[in-house]
Amino acid sequence: GLSMSGVRESRLLLAMLRGAWREADRLAAAEPVDTDAFVALARACDVHPTVHAALEGSGRLELVGPDAARALGELRRKVRADNLLLLARAERALDLLLGAGIVPVALKGLDVLHRLYGRFDERTLDDVDLLVRPREFGRALAVLERAGYRAPAGERREHWLRSGFEIPLYAPGPVEVLVELHWGLGQEERYRVPADEVVDRAIPFDVAGRSVKRLEPHDAAAHLLLHHVQHYFDRRLKWMLELERIAASPGFSWSTVATRLDAWGGRAAAGMALLHVARVLPGAVPVEARRALPVSLWRRIATLPLRSRHPLDLFRGTRDRRIQLWLAAALYERPSGLPRYLLHRARRDRAAGAIERLR
């Protein structure tokens, strides 16, 4: 997001994702689509199968030209194969946990792919995220490791157990498939998310005939907003589209989301994430949401030098660690606790660097 390159392709991509076909037709008619640039952008935004499905479903594959349509189709076929493997490994992990009497909560992709998409190849799955109660975590980890799922060992394991609320495991097999086992949704020294309460509110949900759970919609929306902040406002658009659909569910209330975020300590950060959604998907953020999660003037001023003019970005330079710390500080909920938080981040960065050097 450091330059204004790809602005036209970005506007075309966003029009397609919003279903604004008249605007998409106008943009495509103004100038031939740059195949390579458009496909690369769709991939960078992690919506290439979603865009192909939208074009195919509306009978508009010719809109991007034959080369881009062909490239997007090939990428979607790869997503189909990748997702088949990942879902098979996910179902195996669910069987193991359920067999041990542990009912996990399916997070993010594993949840929404089964509910918000027409086909399993319309969205990429990077990994499998499962949440268990903190008191069940040790048993859940042991069950998966006994079945051949590989977690970090030694000092790397200790780092994961100390520094957050999740641990990565790789499913057995010739192709690495990542399963992330969570025992919380918070962030140390920042967000305090009571995992047991979240699991208590979770809704029964079926994954391929297996009875598990998914986040209650207000928890899911709050979690997606904080997740976007933790990824420093990157360009992955799929979660924004999913947030809009979750917020459209019956009985959804943005004031309830704000109440959850108040309790978790993430209201200010989530409000800024919502500004990004409003910029990228006009109309997706209702007045109620803006009123429930406003961003204070001082936080807007503190982040103003980082603002981007690009239609996909809220901030520029977000891969730079100094910019990440700037944003983290500006969006920290309790300014009085900021020195302690920054000291914690510095220690964590040093520990992570030491662990990487051990690899």
PyMOL commands that set and color helices and strands:
alter all, ss='L'
color gray80, all
select helices_A, chain A and resi 7-18+21-30+35-44+48-57+61-64+66-99+108-115+134-146+154-163+195-201+217-230+238-247+254-264+267-280+287-292+297-306+321-330+335-358
alter helices_A, ss='H'
color red, helices_A
select strands_A, chain A and resi 105-107+128-131+166-170+178-182+203-207+210-214
alter strands_A, ss='S'
color yellow, strands_A
deselect
rebuild
show_as cartoon
